[in-house]
Amino acid sequence: MLNDAAQQAQQAMDRGAHILVYKFIDPIDDSFVTAPMLGIAPQIEAVEALGWQLDRFSAVEGEAGGGQHIAVICLFRR
């Protein structure tokens, strides 16, 4: 079963798209601690497994829904 990002990537492929911009959001406990982003890495891997290549990304931290989150905006190409 594909995760949401992979489902969207597959739909983009089915439409014939060659560029996919996807926003991943992950909660963070402490922005001053280096740690893996366990909620985002598997989703990026799933998109890449479909043949997309992560070309560029940008990240920003912010508060939403009562907690700190990070948004990673990724540009994939195929």
Rosetta constraint file for C-alpha pairs under 8 A:
AtomPair CA 2 CA 6 HARMONIC 5.49 0.50
AtomPair CA 2 CA 7 HARMONIC 5.70 0.50
AtomPair CA 2 CA 46 HARMONIC 7.47 0.50
AtomPair CA 3 CA 7 HARMONIC 6.11 0.50
AtomPair CA 3 CA 43 HARMONIC 6.82 0.50
AtomPair CA 3 CA 46 HARMONIC 7.41 0.50
AtomPair CA 4 CA 8 HARMONIC 6.23 0.50
AtomPair CA 5 CA 9 HARMONIC 6.12 0.50
AtomPair CA 5 CA 22 HARMONIC 7.48 0.50
AtomPair CA 5 CA 43 HARMONIC 6.11 0.50
AtomPair CA 5 CA 44 HARMONIC 7.70 0.50
AtomPair CA 5 CA 46 HARMONIC 7.59 0.50
AtomPair CA 5 CA 47 HARMONIC 6.52 0.50
AtomPair CA 6 CA 10 HARMONIC 6.03 0.50
AtomPair CA 6 CA 43 HARMONIC 6.99 0.50
AtomPair CA 6 CA 46 HARMONIC 5.64 0.50
AtomPair CA 6 CA 47 HARMONIC 4.80 0.50
AtomPair CA 6 CA 50 HARMONIC 7.53 0.50
AtomPair CA 7 CA 11 HARMONIC 6.22 0.50
AtomPair CA 8 CA 12 HARMONIC 6.17 0.50
AtomPair CA 9 CA 13 HARMONIC 6.25 0.50
AtomPair CA 9 CA 20 HARMONIC 7.02 0.50
AtomPair CA 9 CA 47 HARMONIC 6.18 0.50
AtomPair CA 9 CA 50 HARMONIC 7.66 0.50
AtomPair CA 9 CA 52 HARMONIC 7.96 0.50
AtomPair CA 10 CA 14 HARMONIC 6.15 0.50
AtomPair CA 10 CA 50 HARMONIC 7.23 0.50
AtomPair CA 11 CA 15 HARMONIC 6.30 0.50
AtomPair CA 12 CA 16 HARMONIC 6.40 0.50
AtomPair CA 12 CA 17 HARMONIC 5.26 0.50
AtomPair CA 12 CA 18 HARMONIC 7.88 0.50
AtomPair CA 12 CA 20 HARMONIC 7.10 0.50
AtomPair CA 13 CA 17 HARMONIC 5.39 0.50
AtomPair CA 13 CA 18 HARMONIC 7.23 0.50
AtomPair CA 18 CA 77 HARMONIC 5.61 0.50
AtomPair CA 18 CA 78 HARMONIC 5.16 0.50
AtomPair CA 19 CA 75 HARMONIC 7.06 0.50
AtomPair CA 19 CA 76 HARMONIC 5.76 0.50
AtomPair CA 19 CA 77 HARMONIC 4.72 0.50
AtomPair CA 19 CA 78 HARMONIC 6.72 0.50
AtomPair CA 20 CA 75 HARMONIC 5.85 0.50
AtomPair CA 20 CA 76 HARMONIC 5.08 0.50
AtomPair CA 20 CA 77 HARMONIC 6.45 0.50
AtomPair CA 21 CA 73 HARMONIC 6.93 0.50
AtomPair CA 21 CA 74 HARMONIC 5.58 0.50
AtomPair CA 21 CA 75 HARMONIC 4.58 0.50
AtomPair CA 21 CA 76 HARMONIC 6.27 0.50
AtomPair CA 22 CA 73 HARMONIC 5.72 0.50
AtomPair CA 22 CA 74 HARMONIC 5.33 0.50
AtomPair CA 22 CA 75 HARMONIC 6.69 0.50
AtomPair CA 22 CA 76 HARMONIC 8.00 0.50
AtomPair CA 23 CA 71 HARMONIC 6.52 0.50
AtomPair CA 23 CA 72 HARMONIC 5.69 0.50
AtomPair CA 23 CA 73 HARMONIC 4.37 0.50
AtomPair CA 23 CA 74 HARMONIC 6.33 0.50
AtomPair CA 24 CA 40 HARMONIC 6.48 0.50
AtomPair CA 24 CA 71 HARMONIC 5.57 0.50
AtomPair CA 24 CA 72 HARMONIC 5.12 0.50
AtomPair CA 24 CA 73 HARMONIC 6.28 0.50
AtomPair CA 24 CA 74 HARMONIC 7.85 0.50
AtomPair CA 25 CA 40 HARMONIC 7.57 0.50
AtomPair CA 25 CA 69 HARMONIC 6.61 0.50
AtomPair CA 25 CA 70 HARMONIC 5.64 0.50
AtomPair CA 25 CA 71 HARMONIC 4.42 0.50
AtomPair CA 25 CA 72 HARMONIC 6.38 0.50
AtomPair CA 26 CA 37 HARMONIC 7.49 0.50
AtomPair CA 26 CA 39 HARMONIC 6.09 0.50
AtomPair CA 26 CA 40 HARMONIC 6.80 0.50
AtomPair CA 26 CA 69 HARMONIC 5.48 0.50
AtomPair CA 26 CA 70 HARMONIC 5.38 0.50
AtomPair CA 26 CA 71 HARMONIC 6.57 0.50
AtomPair CA 27 CA 67 HARMONIC 7.19 0.50
AtomPair CA 27 CA 68 HARMONIC 5.93 0.50
AtomPair CA 27 CA 69 HARMONIC 4.16 0.50
AtomPair CA 27 CA 70 HARMONIC 6.26 0.50
AtomPair CA 28 CA 67 HARMONIC 7.89 0.50
AtomPair CA 28 CA 68 HARMONIC 5.60 0.50
AtomPair CA 28 CA 69 HARMONIC 5.28 0.50
AtomPair CA 28 CA 70 HARMONIC 6.73 0.50
AtomPair CA 29 CA 68 HARMONIC 6.92 0.50
AtomPair CA 37 CA 41 HARMONIC 6.24 0.50
AtomPair CA 38 CA 42 HARMONIC 7.07 0.50
AtomPair CA 39 CA 43 HARMONIC 7.32 0.50
AtomPair CA 40 CA 44 HARMONIC 6.35 0.50
AtomPair CA 41 CA 45 HARMONIC 6.19 0.50
AtomPair CA 42 CA 46 HARMONIC 6.13 0.50
AtomPair CA 43 CA 47 HARMONIC 6.35 0.50
AtomPair CA 44 CA 48 HARMONIC 6.20 0.50
AtomPair CA 44 CA 54 HARMONIC 7.89 0.50
AtomPair CA 45 CA 49 HARMONIC 6.03 0.50
AtomPair CA 46 CA 50 HARMONIC 6.79 0.50
AtomPair CA 47 CA 51 HARMONIC 7.25 0.50
AtomPair CA 47 CA 52 HARMONIC 6.08 0.50
AtomPair CA 48 CA 52 HARMONIC 4.60 0.50
AtomPair CA 48 CA 53 HARMONIC 5.59 0.50
AtomPair CA 48 CA 54 HARMONIC 7.13 0.50
AtomPair CA 51 CA 78 HARMONIC 6.48 0.50
AtomPair CA 52 CA 76 HARMONIC 5.80 0.50
AtomPair CA 52 CA 77 HARMONIC 5.47 0.50
AtomPair CA 52 CA 78 HARMONIC 4.86 0.50
AtomPair CA 53 CA 76 HARMONIC 5.23 0.50
AtomPair CA 53 CA 77 HARMONIC 5.27 0.50
AtomPair CA 53 CA 78 HARMONIC 6.14 0.50
AtomPair CA 54 CA 74 HARMONIC 6.83 0.50
AtomPair CA 54 CA 75 HARMONIC 6.06 0.50
AtomPair CA 54 CA 76 HARMONIC 4.44 0.50
AtomPair CA 54 CA 77 HARMONIC 6.59 0.50
AtomPair CA 55 CA 74 HARMONIC 7.58 0.50
AtomPair CA 55 CA 75 HARMONIC 5.60 0.50
AtomPair CA 55 CA 76 HARMONIC 5.35 0.50
AtomPair CA 55 CA 77 HARMONIC 6.39 0.50
AtomPair CA 56 CA 74 HARMONIC 5.93 0.50
AtomPair CA 56 CA 75 HARMONIC 5.18 0.50
AtomPair CA 56 CA 76 HARMONIC 7.20 0.50
AtomPair CA 57 CA 72 HARMONIC 6.69 0.50
AtomPair CA 57 CA 73 HARMONIC 5.44 0.50
AtomPair CA 57 CA 74 HARMONIC 4.31 0.50
AtomPair CA 57 CA 75 HARMONIC 6.00 0.50
AtomPair CA 58 CA 72 HARMONIC 5.66 0.50
AtomPair CA 58 CA 73 HARMONIC 5.27 0.50
AtomPair CA 58 CA 74 HARMONIC 6.66 0.50
AtomPair CA 59 CA 70 HARMONIC 6.76 0.50
AtomPair CA 59 CA 71 HARMONIC 5.51 0.50
AtomPair CA 59 CA 72 HARMONIC 4.33 0.50
AtomPair CA 59 CA 73 HARMONIC 6.24 0.50
AtomPair CA 60 CA 70 HARMONIC 5.63 0.50
AtomPair CA 60 CA 71 HARMONIC 5.41 0.50
AtomPair CA 60 CA 72 HARMONIC 6.70 0.50
AtomPair CA 61 CA 68 HARMONIC 7.04 0.50
AtomPair CA 61 CA 69 HARMONIC 5.72 0.50
AtomPair CA 61 CA 70 HARMONIC 4.34 0.50
AtomPair CA 61 CA 71 HARMONIC 6.35 0.50
AtomPair CA 62 CA 68 HARMONIC 5.66 0.50
AtomPair CA 62 CA 69 HARMONIC 5.53 0.50
AtomPair CA 62 CA 70 HARMONIC 6.34 0.50
AtomPair CA 63 CA 67 HARMONIC 5.40 0.50
AtomPair CA 63 CA 68 HARMONIC 4.46 0.50
AtomPair CA 63 CA 69 HARMONIC 5.96 0.50
AtomPair CA 64 CA 68 HARMONIC 6.40 0.50
AtomPair CA 64 CA 69 HARMONIC 6.74 0.50
